[in-house]
């Protein structure tokens, strides 16, 4: 939760600097923003390569039926959550944000950083994704321990970079973004839309949770209210940890309290912690629409345009590590390659997403409980064991 407060502080301080500080102070922040942005965009393809490769290679190999059902339900849940978020955001955000919200329109001062730094990525996002699937499936098929170890070690190195460098420096990066917008005179419309999209995202999280447990309750013949009540400890734990992986012990206990077979719970909960991110998808899709409303240079996507993005997002979420902000970091590459987001638009996405990351994670882990129930009801042996 401390990261959220730091991000809010970065937004407030950056806005004040852009509005009232001498231009050279704002330019210092812009210089940091540019340099940090280069490091961030250099890291994203590596994150996708190592995390997805490691994730696919680590999937259980001897539980075909259970694995297939769990992954199928988790992926369908993520896609449907993204679709609902798209339609809700396209209806609500433009109406509440108003018409004159183009942050690309300059009404103030345009400032330049003192230093321009160019660090091109080793390869593009789609190349990284293709390599990840080739090597991940190849490792799973051949059982190559050397490549598996290399992908795991690469994942660990990128995770250290995220935890020790990128995540701690994000508040300064966000401060630079808002200082630039404040100097240009567009910060207040941006903050107005921030409030709208945060309320919308959290509301959609709960609509999703209730819907999932109504379906699970019907299948299991149990009260959805009771099922949700049993999952609340996991929800509130995730609010604090901001990590599905760190919440696994609590989620497991909550799922078992809902009378899910122990073997099914032990299999589905850890798997869904890295493959089911419906809450994160809701937020990313909602924030994407919000940023497009703010950024007049980005055309509002049609459903046909956004659907491939949502479907790819469900796959790229495999690269979301167990650290705060992992989902949006994994999605950054798709935002640029599929939707044409530039650096400022991506920075806005990161700020919007990180401000509610704990709620998205809480939605993820609570939804895992519903998926465990659905898988439990779909496996006859599990039902008989209960």
Number of C-alpha atoms within 10 A of each C-alpha: 14 8 18 17 12 18 23 18 16 23 24 15 19 28 26 17 22 27 21 13 14 10 16 13 14 28 20 15 24 26 20 20 24 22 17 19 22 18 16 18 20 18 19 22 23 23 27 31 26 27 27 30 33 29 24 21 26 16 14 13 10 8 10 10 9 18 17 12 18 27 18 12 17 24 20 16 22 27 24 17 24 28 20 16 26 25 15 18 25 18 11 16 22 18 10 12 21 13 10 12 22 18 24 16 15 13 13 14 14 12 14 16 17 13 12 12 13 11 12 11 16 12 12 16 24 16 13 22 23 15 17 25 18 13 22 25 19 17 21 19 11 8 12 13 12 10 17 21 12 14 24 18 14 19 24 16 13 19 20 12 13 22 14 11 12 18 16 14 17 23 23 22 29 28 29 29 28 34 30 29 26 24 25 20 20 21 22 15 16 22 14 14 22 22 12 16 26 19 12 20 27 18 11 22 28 15 13 24 23 18 15 21 26 19 16 24 20 12 14 20 10 15 14 21 13 12 23 23 13 20 26 16 18 24 27 19 21 28 21 16 18 26 25 34 21 16 26 21 14 18 29 24 17 24 28 20 14 20 16 25 23 18 12 19 25 18 17 27 26 18 22 26 25 18 26 29 31 30 31 33 30 31 32 28 26 30 28 27 27 26 28 22 25 27 21 15 16 18 12 18 15 11 14 8 12 20 16 12 20 24 17 16 25 24 17 21 26 24 28 25 27 18 17 23 25 24 28 26 26 26 27 22 24 20 20 16 14 14 18 15 22 13 17 20 23 22 22 22 28 23 28 26 27 24 20 22 28 27 24 30 32 30 28 29 32 31 31 33 30 27 28 28 27 23 25 28 19 16 15 10 11 16 15 9 10 10
